[in-house]
């Protein structure tokens, strides 16, 4: 069991929550930095084009991921993944290199709009592949199921003080998700 109340547990939570936003920040910033280096600082129209390109790319990738632009944003149940999934050096490097190529071929708002779109698209698709690979690739250890069961209240035990890691979760109580489902509408009973 791993203690989650201490500093290391807090640090683990911050790193886990910040992995994707940290990578996206770096992707957009480095794409903008190489473009600024090649073409100078953006003016207001260029900055708005960057914003527009990044936003349109984000919404487009999101619509593809969720099955359409009108679908609600939902998250898949979190699954254990390797820390190296947040090593976005190749993904961000690829996006930055593409932005550098664009900066040598284009200029003005078209350039900045494409920089936002390319940095965003390359990062989202590349990071998704990295997180998927780290969570399902060779050597992956499946963790306990975090999928909610229909008709059952799912509670997060914040005050338990410990958490089970995939390596610690070796016991099998023999109960499957279907056996635990309570569809009667009553509150679920606590198991010892």
C-alpha positions as CSV (number, residue, x, y, z in Angstrom):
1,X,0.0,0.0,0.0
2,X,1.2,3.5,-0.7
3,X,0.5,6.4,1.6
4,X,-1.4,9.2,-0.3
5,X,-1.6,11.7,2.5
6,X,2.0,12.8,2.5
7,X,4.0,15.1,0.3
8,X,4.8,12.4,-2.2
9,X,1.1,11.5,-2.6
10,X,0.3,15.2,-3.2
11,X,3.1,15.5,-5.7
12,X,1.9,12.4,-7.5
13,X,-1.6,13.9,-7.8
14,X,-0.3,17.2,-9.2
15,X,2.0,15.5,-11.7
16,X,-0.8,13.2,-12.9
17,X,-3.3,16.0,-13.2
18,X,-0.8,18.3,-15.0
19,X,0.7,15.9,-17.5
20,X,-1.5,16.7,-20.5
21,X,-2.0,20.5,-19.8
22,X,1.8,20.8,-19.3
23,X,2.5,19.2,-22.6
24,X,-0.1,21.2,-24.4
25,X,1.3,24.4,-23.0
26,X,4.8,23.5,-24.1
27,X,3.5,22.5,-27.6
28,X,1.7,25.8,-28.2
29,X,4.5,27.9,-26.7
30,X,7.3,26.2,-28.6
31,X,5.4,26.4,-31.9
32,X,4.9,30.1,-31.2
33,X,8.5,30.6,-30.2
34,X,10.0,29.2,-33.4
35,X,7.5,31.2,-35.4
36,X,8.4,34.4,-33.5
37,X,12.1,33.7,-34.0
38,X,11.5,33.4,-37.8
39,X,9.0,36.1,-38.4
40,X,9.1,38.5,-35.4
41,X,6.5,39.1,-32.7
42,X,2.9,38.6,-33.7
43,X,0.6,41.6,-33.9
44,X,-3.0,41.6,-32.7
45,X,-4.3,40.0,-35.9
46,X,-1.7,37.3,-35.7
47,X,-2.4,36.5,-32.1
48,X,-6.1,36.3,-32.8
49,X,-5.3,34.0,-35.7
50,X,-3.2,31.8,-33.4
51,X,-6.1,31.6,-30.9
52,X,-8.6,30.8,-33.7
53,X,-6.4,28.1,-35.3
54,X,-5.7,26.4,-31.9
55,X,-9.4,26.6,-30.9
56,X,-10.7,25.3,-34.2
57,X,-8.2,22.4,-34.1
58,X,-9.0,21.6,-30.5
59,X,-12.8,21.5,-31.2
60,X,-12.2,19.4,-34.4
61,X,-10.0,16.8,-32.7
62,X,-12.5,16.8,-29.8
63,X,-15.4,16.2,-32.2
64,X,-13.6,13.3,-33.8
65,X,-12.8,11.8,-30.4
66,X,-16.3,12.2,-29.1
67,X,-18.2,11.3,-32.2
68,X,-19.5,14.7,-33.2
69,X,-19.4,18.4,-32.2
70,X,-22.7,18.2,-30.4
71,X,-21.7,15.3,-28.1
72,X,-20.9,16.1,-24.4
73,X,-17.3,16.1,-23.3
74,X,-16.8,13.0,-21.3
75,X,-13.7,11.3,-19.9
76,X,-13.0,7.6,-20.1
77,X,-12.5,5.9,-16.8
78,X,-8.9,6.6,-15.7
79,X,-6.6,3.7,-16.1
80,X,-3.1,3.2,-14.7
81,X,-0.4,4.4,-17.2
82,X,3.3,4.8,-17.1
83,X,5.0,8.0,-16.1
84,X,6.9,8.1,-19.4
85,X,3.6,8.8,-21.2
86,X,4.2,12.4,-20.2
87,X,7.5,12.5,-22.0
88,X,6.2,14.6,-24.9
89,X,9.6,15.4,-26.3
90,X,9.0,13.7,-29.7
91,X,5.4,14.8,-30.1
92,X,6.1,18.4,-29.2
93,X,9.3,18.4,-31.2
94,X,7.4,17.2,-34.3
95,X,4.8,19.9,-33.9
96,X,7.5,22.6,-33.3
97,X,9.5,21.4,-36.4
98,X,6.3,21.6,-38.5
99,X,5.6,25.1,-37.2
100,X,9.2,26.1,-38.1
101,X,8.7,24.9,-41.7
102,X,5.4,26.9,-41.9
103,X,7.2,30.0,-40.6
104,X,9.7,29.8,-43.5
105,X,7.0,29.4,-46.1
106,X,4.1,31.6,-44.9
107,X,3.5,34.8,-43.1
108,X,0.8,36.9,-41.4
109,X,-2.4,35.7,-39.9
110,X,-2.5,32.6,-42.1
111,X,0.8,31.5,-40.7
112,X,-0.2,32.1,-37.1
113,X,-3.6,30.4,-37.5
114,X,-1.8,27.3,-39.0
115,X,0.8,27.4,-36.2
116,X,-2.1,27.2,-33.6
117,X,-3.8,24.4,-35.5
118,X,-0.7,22.4,-36.2
119,X,0.7,22.6,-32.7
120,X,-2.7,21.7,-31.2
121,X,-3.5,18.8,-33.6
122,X,0.0,17.2,-33.4
123,X,0.1,17.5,-29.6
124,X,-3.4,16.1,-29.0
125,X,-3.0,13.2,-31.5
126,X,0.5,12.4,-30.4
127,X,-0.2,12.7,-26.6
128,X,-3.3,10.4,-27.0
129,X,-1.1,7.8,-28.7
130,X,1.5,8.1,-26.0
131,X,-1.0,7.8,-23.2
132,X,-2.7,4.9,-25.0
133,X,0.6,3.1,-25.6
134,X,1.7,3.6,-22.0
135,X,-1.6,2.3,-20.7
136,X,-2.0,-0.7,-23.0
137,X,1.4,-1.5,-24.5
138,X,3.9,-4.2,-23.7
139,X,4.6,-4.7,-20.0
140,X,1.4,-2.9,-19.0
141,X,-0.1,-4.1,-15.7
142,X,-3.8,-3.7,-15.6
143,X,-5.1,-2.0,-12.5
144,X,-8.4,-2.5,-10.7
145,X,-11.5,-1.6,-12.7
146,X,-12.5,1.9,-12.2
147,X,-15.6,1.6,-14.4
148,X,-18.8,2.6,-12.6
149,X,-21.4,-0.1,-12.4
150,X,-25.0,0.8,-13.5
151,X,-27.4,1.2,-10.6
152,X,-24.7,1.5,-8.0
153,X,-23.3,4.6,-6.3
154,X,-19.6,5.0,-6.8
155,X,-17.8,6.7,-3.9
156,X,-14.3,8.0,-3.8
157,X,-12.6,7.2,-0.5
158,X,-10.6,10.3,0.2
159,X,-10.1,9.7,3.9
160,X,-8.9,6.1,3.6
161,X,-5.3,7.2,3.6
162,X,-4.1,4.5,1.3
163,X,-4.5,3.5,-2.3
164,X,-4.1,0.3,-4.2
165,X,-1.6,0.2,-7.0
166,X,-1.6,-2.4,-9.7
167,X,1.3,-4.1,-8.1
168,X,-0.4,-4.2,-4.7
169,X,-3.8,-5.4,-6.0
170,X,-3.1,-9.2,-6.0
171,X,-6.2,-10.3,-4.1
172,X,-9.3,-11.4,-6.0
173,X,-12.5,-11.6,-3.9
174,X,-14.2,-13.5,-6.7
175,X,-16.9,-10.8,-7.1
176,X,-17.4,-9.5,-10.6
177,X,-18.9,-6.1,-11.4
178,X,-22.2,-7.8,-12.4
179,X,-22.5,-9.6,-9.0
180,X,-22.1,-6.3,-7.2
181,X,-24.7,-4.4,-9.2
182,X,-27.7,-3.3,-7.3
183,X,-30.6,-2.3,-9.6
184,X,-33.2,-2.2,-6.9
185,X,-32.8,1.6,-6.4
186,X,-31.7,1.1,-2.7
187,X,-28.5,2.5,-1.4
188,X,-25.7,0.0,-1.8
189,X,-24.5,-1.7,1.3
190,X,-20.9,-1.4,2.4
191,X,-18.8,-4.5,2.0
192,X,-16.3,-5.2,4.8
